[in-house]
Amino acid sequence: SAAPASPSHMADTGDYPSPSHKPHTFGSNHAQIDTAGFFSNEGVFNVAIFFPLLVLVAVSYLIFLGVFSALGYGVQVYDELEGHYGASFGLVSLGVVVLLVMYILDFSYWKGQVLLTCRNIAIGTAVVLIFIGVILSARKYPSMPICAYLLLVPAYFWLIKAKVLPDVPASEYLGTLGAAVFTVSIIGTIVFYSWAATGNWWDDELERDIGEDIGCTFQNDTQVANRGSGSGPNDAEKADEDEACLGAFMLWASPMIYSFAGLMGSVALFYLSRMVRSKTSSSARNGLRVFFTIFAMSILGLWIAASIMGAESGLANVVVTFSGAGMMILVFVIVRTLGVKEIRRMLESVAAIKKFMDSVHSDWARAFFVITCGFPFGGFLLLSMVNQIVRVRVTCCTPRPTDREECSWYLTRVFHDIVERMKEWRWASVLRKTIWWGIAFVTLIVGVGKATTLFLSWLNDVLTTFPLGATIGIFYFVGIILFLLPPVPGVPVYLFGGILIVNAAQDEWGFWTAIVVTIFIGWSLKFLAIAIQQKIIGEQLGKMVWVRKTVAINSTSIRAIELILSRPGLNLPKIFILCGGPDWPTSVLTGILGLNIWQMLLGSSPVVLQSVGPTVLAGAFLLRADDGGSWASISSLTLAVAALLQSITVMGAIYFVEKVAHDRKEELDAKPNDREVEAAEIEDLRRIKYYQFCTDWSGEGFSPIVKGMQIVAALLMMLSCYIIQFLGNRCFAQYALTDTIDEELDGNAFNIILWPHGWGALALFAASVFINFLVGSYGSHRTKSSRMKALFEEQSKGLGVVAAAGAEAE
């Protein structure tokens, strides 16, 4: 049992004052976690299987280490792979075709020894073909061997459990396997750093030695293939050389990445074994929180590992590949271990996740599914259609459906049921929100990412001849303007300051002194932005009912945020919210809530360590990249640290808001609602319902041409987002804050957009927005129709439209 909360205890557990400022003991009973059983080793470690597992894990590690790293024979293997990319594509395609044919023939329903043997041979053959193809592509895609290792090892571990240790309890197997993986990873880390310390540390000389062996081109001690020009054709010509140069670093760093991934994986196995052993609600709650946090940290950790001593432009693609591999590993391990039903039960025991799962039925969630998974889902529908034809007409390999009704369907039962449920969606609303999701994505990637970088690099070039005082003054002015733009984060501003001010001041003040001064300038700029956003913008916006309604001021989550931020002094929940939240929305929200500005500045003060300091350092170190050595790599590392700290604060903010909203729900709900907002919400819900009624596809007189236009607009937006997301290197030229438009883009800023992919994607985006505008105008015209108003009033009588809309909004 927990002791009564004292003031010091409150500071440690996240206790907050109630709105009436009466003494509270929040956290004394809820914040204490029963870890005695959760962290116990009982039932999760088996000495008898530890050493056999240690040998099996070490064998897989040594095979990949010997074949695909500079520590082994990676350079020779890499050189032998020259010219085999065409064969790799063919092998992977053949393996995928084999798996697709197996799916179409319903291999999971096959019975009998002969069919089962054929199934196993076909699956094994497909896996081998894909694996060989992936390995042969290492010359063009250097990250593929590591990703193959990360994807195959979990399957290898599952095979050991199924074929070698079937009688060992799952919790013991996972716990012992985690210990074996941890041991091998520690040994691998020691071996790698011992090897690196004997003259093999990453530097220009080692980069040249490995790079020249695998076809990297160097000139005047500079790697020629680092960057392509934004002016067009040269990017494609240099792509192979760029990947080859990246391959040199991947060969050197792969043992470190294998080891780091193993360390994170062992911790994940540790917690997963305890989740399997103790499936109570509290264990599931704590286990899931820790497990998903570790997973997120592992992805960010891989980014840091790949950044140390060799960050190149191509590593952004490597990070994306690692992230995809990590996602697949997580899904594979959890599903194979716990099962779908148990996963759902555990997830629903966590309030925040349950709320999210309930929200997937909203049109915004459905629209997010459409824009992210629409094209793959369409592919699965085609496969299901072919699968159904085989089920109905081919009986040699799969039993014919016994249900006569099912035989008349075009899709298999699973997809038929999904499509039938999707038919009930309000597709006009879903597609409209799909387009808005796309607009938000393109705005962030192109508008915020590319345009901000272009503008700041141009300003950096212009200010090189200005006096130091004028440079600092212009930086301050531009920084405040950027902070006042809602989508723009603070990171590019701090990075720009590290490049601009340090470059202007280092001759007069010295390099390190210039960095310290720039950090304090960035810190004061952040504080000034907070004051303006809260006092001038937030408090004025808070007087407007529609603004308070938009931020959902009556919701439990906003009340929880207000309760956390109202607590005086420094505490982790307040720091996580103020430092982890997006700059503009967070500060403006504190103004809308009428919070104390001095307390908000105090709670935001750690941002100097969390974001300002590391980002300014990254910009300053980037200036020294031309000096040789590891300056560029250190710059990437400091940016990775800033990203890691940002992720920690964001996850911490989400955790504390959810915890307060859950543990003090009754107290938060007891707070009186904002009556003006409440009335506006009711009226707004009625207006939304009326607009949905007027734009519903099944509504009276709705034009089929407009329906087709809305479908086309959504498809164009999806295609635009897919091209930008998956072909980003072909859409936009590589361009950094330290570059100049004259040198890198031939004096034309629009050359950052490459032809045809970049311009094509933006043309699709513009066409989608224009068509959506026409559809919206048609919908607005229908809302003004007296006929539609009469029909809506008639349908609304006795149906409680407003109440139904309110329940739907909840």
N, C-alpha and C positions, 0 to 999 in steps of 0.2 A: 504494500500500500504506500502511496506517495505521501510525503510530509507536506504540511501546509506551506504555501508559497510565501517566501520572503522576498523583499525587493531584489536581492542579488539573484535569487532563484528565478524571479520573473525575467531578469535580463538574459538569463541563459536559455530559458525555454520558450521565449517569444510571447510572454504575457503582455497584455495591453490594457490600458485603462478603459473602463466603460465610458459611454458618452456622458454619464452623470458624474464621472470621476470618483465613483465609490470604489473602495478596495475590492479587488477581484482576485480569484485564484485560478484564472484561466490558464490551462496548460499543466496544472499540477496533477490532474487526473487523466487528461487527454494526451498531453505531449510526451508522457513517459512511454517508452516503447519496451515491451517485454522481450528483451534480447537474450534472456537466459537460455531459452529453448532454441531460438533462431540461430544463434552463433555456436551452439554446441556441436561438437564433432561426432556425437553419438549417432550411429546409423548412417553416416555419410562418408566414412573412410574405411576401406578394407585393405589391410596390410598384405593379405595373400595375393591380391591382384595388382598391387601397386607396381612391383618390379616388372611383371610382364607388360603392363600398360606403358611403363617408362621406356622399355625397349621398343615397343611398337610406335610410340610417339616420336622417339628419337630417330627411328628409321625413316619415317616420312619427312622429318625436318632435314636430315642429312642428305636425302635424295635431292630435294629441291635446292638445298644449299650448295651441293656439289655441282649441279647442272646449271643453275641459273644465278650464280653470284660470282663476283671477282675473287672471293675467298676460295672458290673451287675452280671449275673449268668453264665458268660462265662466258668468259671472253671468247674462248675457242668455239663453244656451242653457238654463241651469238653470231660469230663470223660464218659458221657453216650454214646458218639459216638464210643467208643472202639469196634472194631470188625465189624463195619458196612461198611468198605470200599468196600467189595465185592458187597453189595447191591447198593452202590452209583454208581459203575461202570455200573451195570445193568440198573439202572434207567436212567442215562445219555445216555447210548446206546439206550435204548428204546425211549427216547424223540427225539434223533437225527434221529432214524429210522422213527418215525412218521412224522417229518418234511420233510425227504427225500421222503417219499411216497406222501405227500401232494404236493411237488414240481413236482414229476413225473406225478401226476394226474392233473397238471395245476390248482391248487387251485385258482390262481388269476383270472382265466377266468370263474369260477363257477357263475351261475346265478340262481335266484329263491330262495325263502325264505328257503326252506328245505336245499338246498345245502349250502347256506350261513351260516345257523345255524350249520350244520355239520362242516363246515370249521372253524368257530370260536371255537367250542368245541374242535376240534382236535388240533388247534394251542394252545389254552389255556392249554389243557392237556399236550402237549409236553413241554411247558414252565415250568409248575409246576413240571413235572418229572425231567427235567434238573436241576431246582433250588434245589429240594430236594436232588438229587444226588450230586450236588456240595456241599451242606451243610454237607451231610454225609461224604464227603471226607475230611473234615476239620482236622480230626485226622492225616491223612497222609500228607495233603497239607494245612498247617496252613494259608496260604495267601488266600485260596479260598473264605471264607466268605467276606473278604474285597473286593475282586475282584467282587464277586456276587453283593455286595452293589453298587460298582462303575458302574457296567453294568446295573443293574436293575433300579437304580434311574432315569437315563435319560428317560428310557421307561415309568416309573411311571409319570414323569413330562409331557411327551408327552400325556399320557392317560388323565391326568387332563385337558390339553388344549383341547383335542379332545372331551371329554365327559362332562366335567364340565364347561369349559369356552370357548366354541367354537366361541362366538361372540366377544371376546376380541381381538383387533389387536395384531399380533405377536410381534411387537416391545414393546408394553406395557406389554404383558405377560412375555417376556424374561427379560425385565428390572426389573419388579416387582419381578419376581422369583429370579433374582440375588440378590436383596436386602433381600429377605426372607432367602435365603441360606446363605448369608453373616451374617445375624443376628444370625441364629441358630449356625453357625460355631464359631462365637465369644463367644456365651454363652457356647457352648461345650468346647471350649478351656479353658475358665475360670473355668468351673466345673472340668475339668480334672486336671489342675494344682493345684486347691484347694484340690482335693482328694489326689494327689501325695504329696502335702506338709504336709499332716497329717499322715506321717509315711509310705507312699506308694510309695516313690521314688525308682526307679530301682537301686538295688544293689544286692550283693551276697545273702543276707538273703532273700530278696523278690524273687529273682530268684529261690532259693531253695524251698521256700514255694509253689510257683505256680508250679514249675517243678516237685516236688514230687507228687503233687496232680494229675498231668496229665501223670505220668509215666516216667519222666526224671530220669536218673541214675547218682548219684554223688558218688565220692570217694575221700577222703582226700581233701575236700573243692574244688574239681575241677570237672568240668562237663566232664564226661567221653565221652559223645557222641559228643563232639565238632568236632573232626577230625578223619577221617579214615586213616589207613595206606595205603601207595601207593603200598604195596606188593601184594594186590590182594583181596582175598575173604572177608576179614573183612569189606571192604567198604559196600558191600551189606548187611551184617549182622547188621551193625550199622545204616543203613539208617533210619529205623523207629524211633530209639531213637534220632537221630539227628534232625529229623523233629519235634519230640515231644518237644525237648528242645527249638527249634526255636518257637514252638507254645506258650511256656510260655511268651516269649517276645512279640509275636504278640497279645496275649490276653491283656497284659499290655498296649501296645502302640496303639492298634486299635482306641481308642477315639481320640488320637492325630492325627492319620492318617486320620480318617474320617473328622476331623475338618480342617486339612490342605488341603485335597482334596476339601472340600467345599469352602474354601477361594479362591483357585485358580479357581474353577468352577464358583464362583460368578463373579469374574473379567472377565472371558471368556464370561459369559452371558451378562455382562454389554456392552462389545464391540460388541458382536453379535447382541444385540438389536439395536445398532446404525447403524450397517451395514444393518440391515433389514429396518430401518427407512429411511436412506439416502443411496441410491444405486448409487450415483454418482461415477465417476472414482476416484476422489481424496479421498473420504471417503472409498471406497473399498480398495484403495492402502494402506492408513494409517491403516485402520481397520485390513486388512489381516496381515500386518507386525506385529502389536501389538498382534493380536490374536495368531498367530503361535509362536511368542516369548513367550507369556504367557504359551502356551501349553508346549513348551520345558522346561520352568522353572518349570512347575508343576510336570513333570516327574522327573526332577533332585531334586525338593523339596521333593518329596515322598522318594527318596533315602536318603536325609539328615534326614528326619523325622524317617525313619527306622533305621538309623545309630546311632541316639542319645541314649546313655545309654544302648546299647545292641547289637552291631554289631557282628553277628556270620557268619560263613562261608556260611550257607545256605541262607543268605540274598541276595546273588547275584541272586539266582533263583527268589526270591521274587521281586526284581527290574525288572527282565525280565517280570514277570507276570503283575506287575503294568503297565509297558510300553505297553504291549499288550492291557490291559484293557483301558488305556488312549487313544490309537489309535482308538479302537472301539468306545469309547464314542465320540471322536471328529468327526469321520465319521458319526455316527448316528445323532448327534445334528445338524451338518451343513446341511447334506442332507435332513433331515426332515424339517428343517427350511427354507432353501433357494431354494432347488431344484437343480438338476444337471445343467440345462442350465444357471441359474443365477450364480452358482459357477464358471462355465467355463468363463462366461463373466467377472466376477470380477477378476479371476486369470489372464486372458489375459490383464487386464489393468495394471498389474505389469510387467515391462520390463523383469526383471530377470526370473520371472516365465514363461512368454511367451517364452523366449529364451529356457528355459528348456523343455517346452512342445513341442516346435518345434524340439528339439534334440532327442525326443523319437523315431524318425524314423531312427536314426543312428544304425549301426550294434552293436555298443557297448551297446546302451540302450536296444536293443532287446536281446542281450546276457545276460544282467543283469536280464531282465524279465525271461529268460529261466532258469537261475540258481537259482533264488529266488522263482519263481512261477511255474516252469515246472511241478512238480509232482501234486500240487493242480489243475493246469489247466487240466492235464490229467484226474484227477478225475471228474472234471466238464464236460469234453467231454463225459465220460462214462454215467454220469447222463443225459446229453443232448440226447445221443443216445437212452437210455431207454425212456426218455420223448417223443422223436419223435415216437417211436414204439407205445406208448400209444395213442398219438395224431392221428395216422393213423388208428390204429386197434381197439381202445376202444372209443366209442362215448357216453357212459353213463354219463361220468363226464366232458368231455371237448369237445368242438366243433371240428369236423374233419377239417383239413386245406382245404380251398376251392381251393387253387392254386394246379393244377395237378402236376406242376413241383416240388412244395414243398413236395408233397407226396412221390416223388421218392428220396428225400434226406435221408441221414442217421442221420443227426443232425437237431436240431431246427434251425429256420431262423437266430437267433442271432449268434449262434455258427457256423453255416454254413458260414455266411458272414465273421466272424473272421478268420476261417480256410482258406477261399478263399484268403483273403488278406495276410495271413501268407505264403501261397504257393508262393507268389511273392518275399519273402525274399531271400537274398543270403545266403542260409543255410550253405554253406561251411565256409563263413566268420563269420556268427553268432555263429556256434558251436565252431570254433577256438577261438573266443573271449570269449565264455562261459567258456572254459577251462582255459583261462588266468585269468578270474575273480576268478575262483576257486583256482588257484595257488596263487593269491594275498591274498585271504581269509585265506587259510591254512598257508601261510607264516607268516601272522600277528598273527594268533592265536597260532600256534605251534612254529614257528621259533622265532618270536619276544617275544611273551608272555611267553611261557613255557621255551624255551632255555635260554633266558636272565635271568629269575628268577633262574633257576638251576645254571647257571654260577656264578651269584652274590652271591647266598647263599653258594656255594662252596668256593668262594673267602673269604666271610665273616668268614667261619669256619677256613680257613687256616690262616688268618691274626690275629686271636685272640691272638696268642703268639708273635706277632711282636711288636717292639717298636712303640711309637706313631708317631714319625717322619717318620719312614719307612711306617707305615700304611697310613698316609696322602699322601706321595709321590706315593705309589702304587695306591691309590684311584684316584689321579689326572691323572696318566698315563692311567689307565683302563677307567676312565671317558672320556678322550679325544678320546680314541680308539672307545668307544661306540658312542660318538657324531659324529664321522666321518663315521659311518655306516648309510646310508640313511633311512632304515626303523625304526631304534631304536629311540624312543622319549626320552625326558629328564627326564620324571617322574621316571622311575626305577632307574636312576642314582642318583637323589636327594634323593629318598627313601633309597637307599643303603647307601648313605653318612650319612643320619640320623641315621641309625642302626650301621654302622661300626665305624665312627669317634666318635660319641657320646659315644658309648660303650667303646671305647679305651681311651677317654679323660675325662670321667666324674669323675673318681677317683682323677685325678690330678687337673682338672679345676673346677669341680662341674657340675652338670647336666645341669643347665640353661646356664651357660657360654659356655659349650661345644656345646649346641644347637646354640647359637648366632654365635660362630666361624664357625661351620659347614655350617650355612646359607651363611656366607660371602665366605667360600671356594666354595660352590656350585655356588654362584653368579659369582665369578671370573672364575670358570671353564666354565660357560656359555659364559662369555665374550671372553675367550680365544678361545672357539670353534667357536664363531661367527667370530672372526678375521681370524682363519685358514680357515674356510669354505668360507668366502667372498674373502679374499686376495689371498690365496694360491690355493684354488680349483676353486671358482667361476670365478675370473678374468682370470685364465688360460683356463678354459672351455669356457669362453666367446669369446675366439679367434677362436674357432672351429665353422664352419658354421652349422654342423649337430646338435650341442648343442643349438645354438640360434634358429634353426628351431624347435627343439623338445620342447622348452619352449614357442613357438609361440610368438616370440618377436615382430612381426608385428601386433599382435591382439590388439583389443581395451582394453581388460581386463588387459593385461600386461602393456600397456601404461598408463592405469589408476593407476595401482599400482606404476609405476615409478613416475608419477606426484605426488601422495600422499607422497611417501617416499622422494621426492626431497625437500619438504618443510622443512626449517630449524626449529630446536627447537622441543619441546614436544607438541604433539597434539593428540587427541583421535584416529583419523584415522590411523596415523602412529603407535601408540602404539598397536592398535588392530591387525594390520597386522603383526608387528614384534613379538608380544607376543602371538598372537593367531594362527599364521601359524605354520605348522610343522617345527621342528628345522632345519634339514639339507636342505630341499628344499628352505626354505625362505632365509636363509643366503647365500646359493649358488646363488640364483636368484639375490640378491642384488649385488653380485660380477659380475655376467654376465651383469647386467645393468650398472655397473661402478659407483655405488653410493658411497658417502663419508662414510668411515668406522666409523669416529667419530660420525657422525649423526646417523648411524645405532646403535652404542653402546648406544648413548643417548636415542634413541627411544625404545631400548630393556631394559633399566634399570628398568622399573616397573615390570619386570619378577620376581624380588625378592619378591614382594608382591603377584603376580598373581600365581606363580607356585613353585618357589624354597622354600620360607618360609613355606607355608602350607605342602608341601610334606616332607621336612626335619623334621618338627614337627611330622608328622604322623609316620615316621620311629622311631624317638626318643621315642614317647609315646608308640610305640609297644614294645619297650624294657622293659617298666614298666608294661606290661600286667600281668606278674606273681606276681606283688605286690598286686593284687586284686583291688577292686574298679572299677572305670570306665575308666581306662587307655586305654584298647583296644577299647572301644567305642569312646573315644575322638580321638584316632588315626583314626578310620574310619570317624569320623566327619570332621577332618581336610583334609583327602583325598577327601571327598565329597565337601568341600569348594573349594579345588583346581580344581576339575572337574567342579564345577559350574562356577568359574572364567574363566576357559579355554573355556567353552561353550559360555559365554558372549562375550569373545574376538573374538572367531571364528565367531559368528553371527554378531558382530560389524564390523569385517573385510569384510565379505561378503556384508553387507549393504553399507558400504562406497565405496567399489570398484564398486558395481553396480550403486550407485548414481552418482559417478564421471563419469563412463562410459556412463551413460544415459544423464546427464545434460551437459557434455562437449564433447559430441560425435564428433561434427564438428571440434572442436579444436584438439582432439586426432587423428581424421582421417586425418587431414591436415599435420601431421608429416610425413616426407618422409619415405618410407619403406626401410628396409635393403635389398639392391639389391641382395646381395649374397644369403641371405635367401630366397628371392622371387624366384630366379632362381632355387635354390635347391628344393623349395616346388613344383614348376611346374614339375621338373624332378621326384620328389618323387611321385607326383600324377599319373604321367604316369606309373611309376614302379608298384604302387599299383594296378592301373587298369589292367595292364598286368598280375600281379599275380592272381587277382580275375578272369580274363579271363581263365587262365590256370587251376585254381582249382575249377572252377564252375562245379557243378554236371552235368549240361546239356551240358558241353563242349564235343567236339569230343574225343572219346577214353577214357573218364574218367572211371576208374575202379569201378564197383559197389561194389567190395569187399572193396575198400578204403572208399567208401561212408558209408558202414556199419561199418567199423572200426571207422570212425569219430563220428558216432551216438553212438556207444558203449562207446567211450572215454568220450563223453559229459555226458552220463548217469552215468558212474562210478564216474565222478567228482561231479555231482550233488548229488549222493547218499553219497559220502564221506563228502561233506559240510553239508548235512542235518544231518548226524549222529553226526558230531562234534558240530553243532549248537544246536541241540535239545536234545542230549544225552551227553552233555559235562561232567557231573559228572560221567558218566559211561566210558568215554573215557580217562580221566586224573585224577590222584589222586590229592587231595587238597594239595597244597604245597605253602609255603610262604617264603619270604626272610629270616626270622628268623629261619627257619627249617634247618636241616642238612641232607645230603644224607644218612649218616650212620644210623641215628635214624629213619627217616621217610620213607626211601626207601630201607632199608636193605643193604646199601652200593652200590646199583646199580642205577645209574641215570635213566636208561631206565625203571625202575619200576614205573616211573611217568605215563607211558603209560599203561593203563589197558587192560586186555584181557577179552572178545574178541572185545569189541566195539572199543577201541582205536587203537589196532593193525589192526583190520579189516578196519577201516576208512582210516588209513595211507596206507594200502595195496591197497585199491581201488584208492587212490590218486596216488600212484606210478604207478599202472597199467594204469591209465588214461594218466599220463604224458608220459609214454613210448609209448603208442599207438599213442598219439598226435605227438611224435617225428617221428615215422614211417610215419605217414600221411604227416607231414611237409617235410620229405625227399622225399616222392613221389611227392609232389607239386614242390619242388625245381628241381627235375629231369625233370618235364614237362616244367618248364620255360626255360631249356637249349635246348629244342627240336627245331630244325630249322623249323619243320612243324608248331608248335604252334606260333613261331615268324611270319611266313608267314601269317597264318590265322589272327593273331592279326592286322598286318599291313594292310591286305586287308579289315578287318572289320572297321579299324580306319579311312580309307580314307573318307574324306568328312563328318565325323560324329562329328568332334570336340571333340575327346576323352578327351583331356587335359582340355578344357573349361568345359565340362560336369563334369569331376572329380573335378575341382575347385569349381563349383557351389555346387556339392554334399558335399564337405568338408565344405563349408560355412554353 
